[in-house]
Amino acid sequence: MKKEALHIIRPARLKPGVTMESISGARSAESDARGDRERIRGKALIFWDPKRPGRKLDAIDTDQITPAKDCVSESLDSLDEKWKEGAFRYLMPDFRKRVHGGETFVIAGNRFAIGSSREMSPAGLKAVAEEAGLEMVIICADNMGDIFRRNAFNLGLHVVQCPEAVEEAGDGDSFSFDPDSRQLVNETRQKFYEPIPLTAKEDEIRRTGGIYALGRREFRASVETEPAIVWPDTETAKKLTTTEQIIWAHRVDKDAEVKPGNTLRVYADLLPASDGTAPFAIHTFNQITGGATIFPRQAAVANDHFVFTGLDADDKQTGIGRQFAAAQDMVKPYYANPGDGIFHFYFPEQGLVMPGQFIPGADSHSRAYGAYGAIGIGVGSTTLGFGWSTGYAYFTLAKARRVRFSGKLLPWVAGKDIVLKLLERWGEKQSQGMSIEFVDQDLQLPMPYRNTICNMMAEAESQNGIFAPDDITYKWYRAKGMTDLPYPPIRPGTEAVYAIDETFDLSEVRPMIARPFSPANSQPAAEVAQERLTFDKAFIGSCTNGSYHDLLQAALVIQGAKEAGYRQAKTEFVIFPGSIGVKQQIEKPDSRLRGESIADILRSVGAGIRESWCGPCFGQGPDALKQGQRAITTFNRNWQNRMGIGGEGFLASPAVVAASALLGYMASPAELNIPWEASRFEP
């Protein structure tokens, strides 16, 4: 691929007829400051843990705050109508009524609002209070979901982390909150609290009007400034992790210090959205730029979430992005039609994701780009719309954590097994919000395995996960004809500092299965097999395991099992390829399958091959689980109601799901008594 054909960072492009003089100039932050605001007062609304009396509920995920069916906008004029209706729809059905009755201090335990980038959650919560003329304050303990936290600052929703206040709060307690100083008071108990402090830039964004005001202040200067990516010299680089080197190079302010805890402006190489997150990003872009001054910068949209449901509201939502793309001259590969692919597969496949890039994506699984040597982080729609306007995003660097993979992979172990075992080992604290650097010491993890591991750093609650580009990375790009990549090779510095440095022995990993309702609730598939757990559906695919290689592993298991006498799947068996490219490729003969195609082998045991999309993973469309149904899947999340209201999802690798489909109960391929042949089954 020639260099001029590569996707690179480009300067802002003015719309025809627009001049720089016609774009509003910058205003000072002080002009938007809102000082001397009145204290906010209200009653406590506490989420108690039904399984642990007296404890506040931990790990409330964004699927529980805003269920998927409520994450829909039918027009830019009524963005938040369904978001308000859906707020805690199943977890607390009377939530809206209680807030309107004055219970505006929402209190929960640790790890509040983990999960997806759906900015519908903080926007909907804020709107629920505002429709009654009230203001809401969210109070949680440790490790709030990083995307939700950032989204809340952008929107002006008050969020505080204060373990002591959470611990001491009781039902009916009266609270007050000073929006300027952030002092929190439990007036019933006469307790005063100082929440965990914000960075200076986070506090400025919060105090001076949120993301729209910030964007308007910085818009003109961002249009006038030519983006510059400057890599650190050798002496500087040796003190930086891979993530820190990329951030250092992408700084807007070249004198900004790159260290954990600092908030920086960082140029983005790609700013992708889905059909679900695009409408709010479009609204933000219009609010900041006026909508007709520049073309959106580094923008990409893939229609992969609400596209095959058959619902009129979903079609209207998809139409918002389609109309925007047409107006902004966005064409393939920057605009992907329904069925073209899930954007975490489609955009790398199209050559838009490359080593050394910084990619804030409006989907939490944008962390998958770490497999390609890029920084992928999940952001909300307003951060994305801000980036479309300015070309950069605000980014607060987390502490670094290194995981060095050693030891040899055992038979049937794949990337999914590795990450499920890692999440099980990390336990309740997970990654502690850190930036994770993976080291494949023996170069034995192929790109699809790395994609799965980095993708599920969303479930690990990390800022990002990254494999520094190595021989495996560059071999993957050479196979695509991409030999002249835009950025130089990067490696972690020899003197880089890691808050946690750990070794992970791959020889200890067995095929795994994660039970509901957490990916960390994992155990060896051989142990699960003893229970003979049956299920209604087996799903292979999604952004975690929808690559050609993933489907090949399933086909290899099935081919071997057919030779051992297993001829038909015992339950419904459905495949969701990661992209249309994968869907087309699996129809072709493969030498590893002795001349058969993946698709033919899958169909021979009764598997159905669907369109490439995300719906079943988050409970949308005809394949969503119904009340009481159970599925074993290669998806990435199995939280309560995630795959369908009242359904149960189990997580496993393509090989384990394929074996389970043939057996009729959950088990690893070893249960099929297929002789292990390394030359045949190893990646």
SVG drawing of the C-alpha trace seen along z (x, -y; Angstrom):
<svg xmlns="http://www.w3.org/2000/svg" viewBox="-43 -37 62 79">
<polyline fill="none" stroke="black" stroke-width="0.4" points="0.0,0.0 1.4,-3.4 2.0,-5.9 -0.4,-8.5 -3.2,-5.9 -2.7,-5.4 -5.1,-6.9 -3.2,-9.7 -4.1,-12.7 -5.0,-15.7 -5.7,-19.4 -9.2,-20.7 -11.1,-21.2 -13.4,-24.2 -16.8,-23.8 -17.2,-25.6 -17.8,-29.3 -16.5,-29.3 -13.5,-31.5 -11.5,-31.5 -12.7,-35.0 -16.3,-33.7 -15.4,-31.2 -16.0,-32.5 -12.8,-33.3 -11.8,-31.7 -13.2,-32.9 -11.5,-32.6 -12.5,-29.8 -13.4,-32.5 -16.2,-33.8 -18.1,-30.6 -17.4,-30.1 -20.4,-29.7 -19.3,-30.8 -21.3,-31.2 -23.8,-28.6 -26.3,-27.5 -25.8,-24.3 -27.7,-21.3 -29.9,-19.6 -31.8,-16.3 -32.4,-13.0 -30.4,-9.8 -31.5,-7.2 -29.4,-4.1 -28.8,-1.0 -28.5,1.8 -27.0,5.2 -29.8,7.8 -27.2,10.5 -25.2,8.7 -27.5,7.0 -26.2,3.5 -23.9,3.2 -24.2,0.8 -24.4,2.5 -21.1,2.8 -20.4,3.0 -23.7,1.5 -23.0,1.5 -24.3,-0.9 -26.5,1.9 -28.4,1.7 -28.5,-2.2 -29.8,-2.3 -30.9,1.0 -30.0,1.4 -33.6,1.1 -33.6,-2.5 -30.3,-3.5 -32.2,-4.8 -32.7,-8.3 -35.2,-8.7 -34.2,-12.3 -31.6,-15.0 -34.5,-17.0 -35.5,-14.3 -32.3,-12.6 -33.0,-11.8 -36.6,-10.8 -36.0,-7.1 -32.9,-7.5 -35.1,-9.1 -37.7,-6.4 -35.2,-3.6 -33.1,-4.9 -32.7,-1.8 -35.7,-0.3 -35.1,3.2 -32.8,2.6 -35.1,-0.1 -38.4,-0.4 -39.6,-3.4 -36.3,-5.3 -37.8,-8.2 -40.7,-8.7 -38.3,-8.6 -36.0,-11.2 -39.0,-13.5 -39.9,-13.1 -36.6,-14.6 -34.3,-11.6 -31.6,-13.2 -28.4,-11.9 -27.9,-8.6 -25.6,-6.4 -23.9,-3.1 -20.8,-1.1 -17.5,-0.4 -17.1,-0.3 -20.2,-2.2 -21.2,-2.6 -18.6,-0.2 -19.0,1.0 -20.1,-0.6 -19.5,-4.0 -23.2,-4.7 -23.4,-8.4 -27.2,-7.8 -26.6,-6.8 -25.3,-10.0 -27.4,-12.1 -30.6,-10.2 -29.9,-10.5 -29.3,-14.2 -32.4,-14.7 -34.6,-12.7 -33.8,-15.2 -33.9,-18.3 -37.5,-17.5 -38.6,-18.0 -36.5,-21.2 -33.9,-19.3 -30.2,-18.6 -28.7,-15.1 -25.5,-14.1 -24.0,-10.6 -22.0,-9.4 -20.0,-6.2 -17.0,-4.6 -13.9,-3.5 -13.2,-3.0 -16.1,-4.6 -16.3,-3.5 -13.8,-5.8 -16.0,-6.5 -19.1,-7.3 -17.0,-9.6 -15.6,-11.5 -19.0,-11.7 -20.5,-13.1 -18.0,-15.9 -18.7,-16.7 -22.4,-17.0 -22.4,-18.7 -23.7,-15.8 -22.3,-15.9 -20.4,-12.8 -18.2,-12.3 -16.2,-9.4 -16.2,-9.3 -16.0,-5.9 -16.7,-7.3 -19.9,-9.0 -21.1,-5.9 -20.3,-3.7 -22.1,-6.0 -25.2,-6.9 -28.6,-5.6 -32.0,-5.6 -33.7,-9.0 -30.5,-10.9 -30.5,-14.5 -27.5,-15.6 -26.1,-18.8 -23.4,-19.4 -21.5,-22.6 -21.0,-22.5 -18.1,-25.0 -15.9,-23.5 -17.4,-19.9 -17.8,-19.7 -20.4,-17.0 -22.4,-17.0 -24.6,-14.3 -26.8,-16.8 -28.8,-14.1 -25.6,-12.8 -23.7,-16.1 -20.8,-14.5 -18.6,-16.6 -16.7,-15.0 -14.1,-16.0 -14.4,-13.7 -11.5,-12.3 -10.1,-15.3 -10.2,-15.9 -7.4,-16.9 -7.2,-20.6 -8.5,-20.2 -11.4,-17.9 -12.4,-20.5 -12.1,-23.3 -14.4,-21.4 -16.9,-20.8 -16.9,-24.4 -17.0,-26.2 -19.9,-24.7 -18.9,-21.2 -17.9,-19.9 -19.9,-22.1 -18.6,-25.3 -15.0,-23.9 -15.3,-23.0 -16.6,-26.4 -13.7,-28.0 -11.1,-25.9 -12.7,-25.4 -11.1,-28.3 -7.6,-27.7 -7.9,-24.0 -8.9,-24.7 -6.0,-27.2 -3.4,-24.7 -1.7,-22.1 -1.6,-18.8 2.0,-17.6 3.1,-14.2 6.6,-14.3 8.1,-11.1 10.3,-11.2 14.1,-10.9 15.8,-7.8 16.7,-9.1 13.1,-10.3 11.6,-7.1 13.5,-4.7 11.6,-6.2 8.1,-5.7 5.8,-2.8 4.4,-2.1 1.2,-3.9 3.1,-6.9 5.3,-7.2 2.2,-7.3 0.6,-10.0 3.9,-11.9 4.0,-12.0 0.4,-13.0 0.3,-15.8 -1.3,-19.0 0.7,-21.0 4.3,-19.8 5.4,-21.0 2.8,-19.0 4.2,-16.5 3.3,-12.9 2.8,-11.2 -0.1,-9.3 -2.8,-11.6 -2.2,-14.4 -4.9,-15.4 -3.6,-16.3 -5.0,-17.3 -4.1,-14.4 -4.5,-14.3 -6.6,-11.5 -5.8,-9.3 -9.3,-8.0 -12.6,-8.9 -15.0,-6.0 -18.7,-5.7 -21.5,-3.1 -25.0,-3.9 -25.9,-3.8 -23.4,-6.4 -23.2,-8.6 -26.4,-10.7 -25.2,-12.3 -21.8,-12.8 -23.4,-14.5 -25.4,-16.7 -22.2,-17.7 -20.4,-18.4 -23.2,-20.7 -23.3,-22.5 -19.5,-23.2 -19.0,-24.0 -22.4,-25.3 -22.7,-22.3 -21.7,-23.9 -18.2,-25.3 -15.9,-22.3 -16.0,-18.6 -15.8,-16.3 -12.2,-15.4 -10.9,-11.8 -14.5,-10.6 -15.8,-7.2 -19.2,-5.5 -20.1,-1.8 -23.7,-0.6 -23.4,2.4 -25.6,2.1 -29.3,1.5 -29.4,2.4 -31.2,5.7 -33.9,5.4 -36.7,4.5 -37.9,1.8 -38.9,-1.6 -37.2,-3.5 -33.9,-1.8 -34.2,-2.6 -34.7,-6.2 -31.6,-6.2 -29.5,-4.7 -30.9,-7.3 -29.4,-10.1 -25.9,-8.8 -26.6,-8.0 -27.9,-11.6 -24.9,-13.0 -22.4,-10.9 -24.0,-12.0 -23.8,-15.7 -20.2,-15.4 -18.9,-13.4 -18.1,-10.4 -17.8,-7.3 -16.3,-3.8 -14.2,-2.9 -15.1,-5.8 -18.8,-5.0 -19.8,-1.3 -23.3,-0.2 -25.3,2.3 -23.7,5.7 -20.3,4.3 -18.9,5.2 -18.5,4.6 -16.3,1.6 -13.6,3.2 -13.1,5.7 -14.0,3.5 -11.8,0.5 -8.6,2.5 -9.5,4.7 -9.8,1.5 -6.4,0.3 -7.6,-2.6 -6.0,-1.2 -2.2,-1.1 0.6,-0.8 1.3,-4.0 -2.1,-5.5 -4.3,-7.1 -8.0,-6.1 -10.7,-7.2 -13.8,-5.3 -17.4,-5.7 -17.7,-2.1 -16.0,-0.6 -14.5,2.2 -12.4,-0.2 -9.7,1.1 -9.4,3.9 -7.0,1.6 -4.3,2.4 -3.8,5.7 -2.5,3.6 0.0,1.6 -2.4,-1.4 -4.0,-3.0 -7.7,-2.3 -9.9,-3.8 -13.6,-3.9 -15.2,-7.3 -18.7,-8.8 -20.4,-10.5 -19.7,-14.0 -15.9,-13.3 -16.2,-12.0 -18.1,-15.0 -15.6,-17.3 -12.8,-15.3 -14.7,-15.6 -14.7,-19.4 -11.1,-19.9 -9.1,-16.9 -8.1,-15.9 -9.5,-14.6 -8.8,-15.3 -7.1,-12.3 -6.1,-11.6 -3.3,-9.1 -3.7,-6.2 -1.0,-4.3 0.7,-1.6 0.5,2.1 2.6,4.8 1.5,8.4 4.3,10.6 3.0,13.8 5.4,16.7 5.1,20.5 3.7,22.6 0.0,22.7 -1.7,26.0 -4.0,27.8 -7.3,26.0 -6.3,22.8 -7.0,19.6 -7.1,15.8 -10.5,16.0 -9.3,18.6 -6.3,16.4 -8.3,13.3 -11.0,15.1 -8.3,16.6 -6.7,13.2 -10.0,11.6 -10.7,14.5 -7.2,14.0 -7.7,10.2 -10.9,10.7 -13.2,7.9 -10.6,5.2 -9.9,6.1 -7.2,3.9 -7.9,1.0 -8.4,-1.3 -4.8,-1.1 -3.2,-1.2 -2.2,2.4 0.9,3.3 1.1,6.9 4.3,8.7 4.2,11.8 7.6,13.1 7.7,16.1 5.7,14.6 3.1,17.2 -0.1,15.2 -1.6,14.5 -3.4,11.3 -6.9,12.7 -5.9,13.8 -4.5,10.4 -7.6,8.8 -9.7,10.8 -7.4,10.0 -7.3,6.3 -11.0,6.1 -11.9,7.5 -9.8,5.0 -13.2,3.2 -14.5,5.9 -11.2,5.7 -12.1,2.0 -8.7,0.9 -8.0,-2.4 -6.5,-0.5 -4.6,2.7 -1.8,2.8 0.8,5.1 3.8,3.1 4.1,3.8 6.4,6.8 7.1,9.4 3.6,10.8 2.1,7.3 4.2,6.4 3.6,9.8 -0.1,9.1 0.3,5.8 2.6,7.2 0.0,9.8 -2.4,6.9 0.2,5.2 0.8,2.4 4.6,2.2 5.0,-1.6 3.3,-2.4 3.0,-6.0 4.7,-5.8 8.1,-4.3 8.4,-1.1 7.9,-1.6 8.9,0.5 8.4,0.0 11.3,-1.9 13.8,0.1 13.4,-2.3 9.6,-2.6 7.8,-2.5 4.9,-0.1 2.7,-0.4 2.2,3.4 4.5,5.7 3.3,9.3 4.0,12.6 1.2,14.7 2.2,18.3 0.2,19.5 1.0,23.1 -1.4,22.8 -4.4,21.8 -7.0,24.4 -10.0,23.9 -12.3,21.7 -16.0,20.9 -17.4,17.8 -20.7,18.1 -23.2,15.4 -23.1,12.6 -19.4,11.6 -16.6,12.5 -14.4,12.9 -16.7,15.6 -14.6,18.1 -13.5,21.7 -12.0,24.5 -14.4,25.9 -13.5,29.4 -15.0,28.6 -18.1,27.1 -18.5,30.2 -19.0,32.4 -22.2,30.5 -23.6,31.3 -25.0,27.8 -27.4,27.6 -28.3,24.5 -30.7,23.2 -28.3,21.5 -24.7,21.5 -23.3,18.3 -19.9,17.7 -18.8,14.3 -19.1,10.7 -16.3,8.1 -14.4,10.4 -14.3,13.6 -15.6,12.9 -12.4,13.1 -11.6,15.7 -9.2,17.4 -11.8,17.6 -14.3,19.3 -11.5,21.5 -10.8,22.8 -14.5,23.7 -14.5,25.4 -11.4,27.4 -13.1,28.7 -16.3,29.6 -14.3,31.4 -12.4,33.4 -15.6,34.2 -17.4,35.4 -14.6,37.8 -15.3,39.1 -19.0,39.5 -20.6,36.2 -22.7,35.1 -25.2,32.5 -25.5,29.6 -27.7,30.5 -29.2,27.0 -29.6,23.8 -26.1,22.8 -25.6,19.4 -22.5,17.6 -21.9,13.9 -18.8,13.1 -16.9,9.9 -17.2,8.3 -18.6,8.9 -15.0,9.6 -14.9,12.5 -18.3,13.7 -17.2,13.9 -13.8,15.5 -15.3,18.4 -17.1,19.5 -13.7,20.3 -11.9,23.7 -9.2,23.8 -6.2,26.1 -6.2,26.5 -9.7,28.0 -8.6,30.4 -10.1,28.3 -13.5,27.7 -14.7,24.2 -15.4,23.0 -19.0,22.1 -19.7,25.6 -18.4,27.3 -20.5,25.0 -23.6,25.5 -23.0,29.3 -23.9,29.6 -26.8,27.2 -25.2,23.8 -26.8,20.7 -24.6,17.8 -26.1,14.4 -25.2,10.8 -22.2,9.1 -23.6,7.1 -23.6,6.7 -27.3,7.1 -27.4,10.5 -24.4,9.6 -26.5,6.9 -29.9,8.4 -31.2,7.0 -32.9,8.6 -34.5,12.0 -31.5,14.0 -31.7,12.2 -32.3,14.5 -35.8,14.7 -36.8,15.1 -35.3,18.3 -33.1,19.1 -29.4,19.9 -26.6,19.5 -23.0,20.3 -21.3,17.6 -18.0,16.1 -19.3,12.6 -17.5,10.4 -20.1,9.6 -22.5,11.8 -24.0,9.3 -27.5,9.6 -30.0,9.1 -27.1,8.3 -28.1,10.8 -31.8,10.5 -34.1,9.8 -34.2,12.8 -31.6,14.7 -28.3,16.2 -25.1,15.9 -21.9,18.0 -18.7,17.0 -16.1,19.2 -13.7,19.5 -14.9,20.5 -13.5,24.0 -15.3,24.5 -18.6,23.2 -18.3,25.4 -17.6,28.5 -20.5,27.6 -22.9,27.2 -22.1,30.8 -22.2,32.3 -25.4,30.5 -23.7,29.5 -20.9,27.1 -17.5,28.6 -14.1,28.2 -13.1,30.0 -11.3,32.6 -14.7,34.0 -15.1,35.0 -12.1,37.3 -10.5,35.7 -6.8,36.7 -4.7,33.5 -2.5,32.9 -0.5,29.7 0.1,29.4 -3.6,29.4 -5.1,27.5 -2.4,25.0 -2.9,21.4"/>
</svg>
